Amino acid sequence: MTNFYRVSTANMYDATLRNLNARQKSLVDLQENLTSGKRVVRASDDPVAAAQAERALTRISRIQTEQRALEVQRNAIAQAESTLGDAIGLVQEIRQLVVAAGGGALKPEDRKTYADQIQSLREQLTDVINRKDTNGIPLLGALGSALQPFAGPLSGSPDYLFAGLPGQASSSSTAIATTLDGHSALMFDPRRDGVYQAGVSTIPADRSLTTSAITAVDRNQITGDGYRIDFTAVGPGATPGTTTATYTITNTTTGVTSAPVTVPDFASDKPATIAVTGVPGMTFSISGTPAAGDAVTLQPSPSLMSTIDSAIEGIRGAANNNAATQAVGQALANIDAGMERLNNMRGYAGELLNRADRITGDQSQRSIQLEADRSRAEDLDMVQGISGFQNAQVGYQAALQSYAMVQKLSLFNFMS
C-alpha cells in the first residue's frame, strides 16, 4: 500500500524563506569577520576564545602601564647618574687645587687664594648634590628626604647632616628605584669607612711634625670617638745621638687616657717615624721631630663636604709649610675616600640603567607573546575566511535562484 503525504505550498515557502534567511545571516557574519579581520567579533561567537583574548589584552595593557612608569624611573636615575658625574668632576677639580695648595714655595696669601677657589667649588657641589628631578623629588634622597637632603655647613657637630632616611630603594622585575642613596654616596660612617681627620698642634717653623693618613685595620673595633695623642716627654735616648719620646692616647669622648707609651730610641739628626697602633681599629704614623707638649687630634669626618671644609680651613689658616702639608695630606686621603664612595654609587646607577634596559627587553618579549596569544584566540585566518565567504556566497546565490524557479511553478499552469 502506498502512502501519500501532502505538503502545502505555504509550508514549503516558509521553510525555503527560513533557509534563505539563515544563509543570508551566515553570509553577513562571514562578511563582518572579513571586514574586521577577527574570527571572534563578540563574546557570544566563542566565549572561551573571547576570554583568552581579553586576558591577553589586559596583560598587554598592564605591561604598557609598567613601561610608562619604567621610563619615568629611567629618566630619574639617568639624571641622578649625571648629577653624580658632575659631583665627581667638581671633587676632582677640588683635589687638583688641594694638591696645588701644598706647594712649598707658596706664600700664605697664595694659599688663601686656593682656599677661596676650593670654597667656590664646594658651594657648587652643595647645589649639585641637592638637585631635584622634574617632579621636584631630590635625586639623592635615598628612602625619603627633605627637599634639601644635605644641610650644612652647620655651626654644631656634625657640620653636615642628611635630612632623610638612609638606604637604597629596591628594584623589582618590572621597575627600578627612582632615587639613589645620597647618604651612602656623600656621608661617612666611621665604622664603615674609617675616615678620620688628623690635626697637629702649632709647630714652629724650625721643626716639622705631620701624620700619615688614618688607615682602618679592623672596622669592627672602630668606635667613632675622638682621640688625642699628647707627647708628654721627649729627651735623649739610651744611646748617644738618639732621642726617645713618650706619649699618651686620650679618648676625648669618654675622657679615658691610656698608659704612657715609650717610643724606641730614634736618630736625633733626622726626622723620626713613629707608628701609632693604640687607637682601636686604626693605625697611622707620626713623622718629624716631636717635642714635649706637641699634640695630634683625631676626629671622625662626617661627610665629604666636611673633609673639603676642613681642607679649606687648614689651607687658609696654615701659618707655615708644616701646617699646609698636614692639611693637604689629610684632605687628599679623605677626598680620595669620598671619591670612591661617589664612584661606587655612580656605578650602581649605571647598573640600574642597564637593568631598566633588560626589563624593557623582557617586557617586549612578553608583549609579543601575549599579542600572539590574542591573535590565535580571536583573529581570522584570512585565506580560510575568504574561502568560506565565497562558498557561502555561491550557496546563497544558488538558493535564491532555485527559490525563484520553484516560485514560478503552479498547478494552474497545467490545467486547461
Secondary structure, 3 states (H helix, E strand, C coil): CCCCCCCCHHHHHHHHHHHHHHHHHHHHHHHHHHHHCECCCCHHHCHHHHHHHHHHHHHHHHHHHHHHHHHHHHHHHHHHHHHHHHHHHHHHHHHHHHHHHCCCCCCHHHHHHHHHHHHHHHHHHHHHHCCECCCCCECCECCCEEEEEEECCCCCCCCCEEEECCCCCCCCCCCCCCCCEHHHHHECCHHHHCCEEEEECCCCCCCCEEECCCEECCCCCCCCCCEEEEEEEEEECCCCCEEEEEEEEEECCCCCECCCEEEEEEECCCCEEEEECCCCCEEEEEEECCCCCCEEEEEECCEHHHHHHHHHHHHHCCCCHHHHHHHHHHHHHHHHHHHHHHHHHHHHHHHHHHHHHHHHHHHHHHHHHHHHHHHHHHECCHHHHHHHHHHHHHHHHHHHHHHHHHHHCCHHHHCC
